Amino acid sequence: MKVLVFSYNAIIQDLTPFEHFTLLCLFRQYPGTNRKEIVALVGMDPVKRESGISVKGKTRISKRGSHEVRKRLYEATLSAARCNPSVGKIYQKLKARGKPDKAARIAAARKLLIIAHAVYRNQEMYCRPESEDA
């Protein structure tokens, strides 16, 4: 039986040990999930508000998942948007398009979740891209 290790240094330096532990609990609770499923389990999947042809609302996140995990990812994104080129690129691109700050941060948090899940699933070290071309 292979023991899965999720150490503080092995994943992403932008996350605190408490955020690492929160994500570890999530990933171990739902083994074998893909990126789409893990995003939905956290509640960061987009949901359109529509009713027939007359009501067309804004697209929002579903918020169906764990509030604590969303909160931890949002907090981690505050520093990751400045320090991590992969996350920062998403954040800057959305801000340049005129998206609100919170919407850009949620998208960056989703990217951080996908990166963390990929590192956990593949059991590899995370190599932060050095350039802005991430």
C-alpha positions as CSV (number, residue, x, y, z in Angstrom):
1,M,0.0,0.0,0.0
2,K,1.4,3.4,-1.0
3,V,1.4,6.0,1.6
4,L,0.4,9.5,0.3
5,V,2.6,12.3,1.6
6,F,1.6,15.9,1.5
7,S,4.4,17.8,3.2
8,Y,4.6,21.5,3.7
9,N,7.7,21.9,1.5
10,A,6.4,19.6,-1.2
11,I,3.5,21.5,-2.4
12,I,3.1,25.3,-2.7
13,Q,5.0,27.8,-0.6
14,D,2.0,30.3,-0.8
15,L,0.0,28.1,1.5
16,T,0.3,28.1,5.3
17,P,0.5,24.8,7.2
18,F,-3.1,25.2,8.3
19,E,-4.2,25.6,4.6
20,H,-2.1,22.6,3.7
21,F,-3.9,20.5,6.3
22,T,-7.3,21.8,5.2
23,L,-6.6,20.8,1.6
24,L,-5.1,17.4,2.7
25,C,-8.3,16.6,4.6
26,L,-10.4,17.5,1.5
27,F,-8.2,15.5,-0.9
28,R,-8.2,12.4,1.4
29,Q,-11.9,12.6,2.0
30,Y,-12.6,12.4,-1.7
31,P,-9.9,10.2,-3.3
32,G,-10.0,9.7,-7.0
33,T,-11.7,12.9,-7.9
34,N,-10.8,14.9,-11.0
35,R,-10.2,18.6,-11.2
36,K,-13.8,19.4,-12.1
37,E,-15.2,17.4,-9.2
38,I,-12.8,18.9,-6.6
39,V,-13.7,22.4,-7.7
40,A,-17.4,21.5,-7.4
41,L,-16.9,19.9,-3.9
42,V,-15.3,23.2,-2.7
43,G,-18.2,25.2,-4.2
44,M,-16.1,27.3,-6.7
45,D,-17.9,26.0,-9.8
46,P,-19.7,28.7,-11.8
47,V,-23.5,28.6,-11.9
48,K,-25.7,30.5,-14.4
49,R,-28.9,32.0,-13.1
50,E,-31.5,31.5,-15.9
51,S,-35.2,31.0,-15.9
52,G,-36.7,30.5,-19.4
53,I,-35.9,33.2,-21.9
54,S,-36.8,36.2,-19.8
55,V,-34.5,36.0,-16.7
56,K,-30.7,36.1,-17.4
57,G,-28.8,36.7,-14.2
58,K,-25.1,37.0,-13.5
59,T,-22.9,33.9,-13.3
60,R,-21.8,33.2,-9.7
61,I,-20.0,30.5,-7.8
62,S,-22.3,27.8,-6.4
63,K,-21.1,27.9,-2.8
64,R,-22.4,24.4,-2.3
65,G,-19.1,23.1,-0.8
66,S,-17.2,23.8,2.4
67,H,-17.1,27.4,3.4
68,E,-13.9,26.8,5.4
69,V,-12.0,25.5,2.4
70,R,-13.2,28.4,0.2
71,K,-12.1,30.9,2.9
72,R,-8.7,29.3,3.3
73,L,-8.1,29.3,-0.5
74,Y,-9.2,33.0,-0.7
75,E,-6.8,33.9,2.0
76,A,-4.0,32.1,0.3
77,T,-4.7,33.8,-3.0
78,L,-4.1,37.2,-1.4
79,S,-0.3,36.5,-1.3
80,A,-0.2,33.9,-4.2
81,A,-1.5,36.5,-6.7
82,R,1.7,38.6,-6.0
83,C,4.2,35.8,-5.5
84,N,3.1,32.9,-7.7
85,P,3.4,33.6,-11.5
86,S,0.8,31.0,-12.5
87,V,-1.8,32.4,-10.1
88,G,-0.8,36.0,-10.6
89,K,-1.2,35.7,-14.4
90,I,-4.8,34.7,-14.1
91,Y,-5.5,37.4,-11.6
92,Q,-3.8,40.2,-13.7
93,K,-5.5,39.0,-16.9
94,L,-9.0,39.2,-15.3
95,K,-8.3,42.6,-13.7
96,A,-7.1,43.9,-17.1
97,R,-10.5,42.8,-18.6
98,G,-12.3,44.9,-16.0
99,K,-13.5,42.1,-13.7
100,P,-14.1,43.1,-10.0
101,D,-11.3,42.3,-7.6
102,K,-13.3,39.6,-5.8
103,A,-14.1,37.8,-9.0
104,A,-10.5,37.8,-10.1
105,R,-9.4,36.5,-6.6
106,I,-12.0,33.7,-6.8
107,A,-10.7,32.6,-10.2
108,A,-7.1,32.7,-8.8
109,A,-8.2,30.7,-5.8
110,R,-9.7,28.1,-8.1
111,K,-6.4,27.9,-10.0
112,L,-4.5,27.5,-6.7
113,L,-6.9,24.6,-5.8
114,I,-6.3,22.9,-9.2
115,I,-2.6,23.2,-8.8
116,A,-2.7,21.8,-5.2
117,H,-4.9,18.9,-6.3
118,A,-2.6,18.1,-9.2
119,V,0.4,18.0,-7.0
120,Y,-1.4,15.8,-4.4
121,R,-2.7,13.4,-7.1
122,N,0.6,13.0,-8.9
123,Q,2.7,13.0,-5.7
124,E,5.2,15.4,-7.2
125,M,7.0,18.5,-6.0
126,Y,5.6,21.8,-7.1
127,C,8.1,23.8,-9.2
128,R,7.0,27.4,-9.3
129,P,7.5,28.9,-12.7
130,E,10.2,31.6,-12.6
131,S,8.9,33.7,-15.5
132,E,5.5,35.4,-16.1
133,D,4.9,33.1,-19.1
134,A,3.5,30.4,-16.9
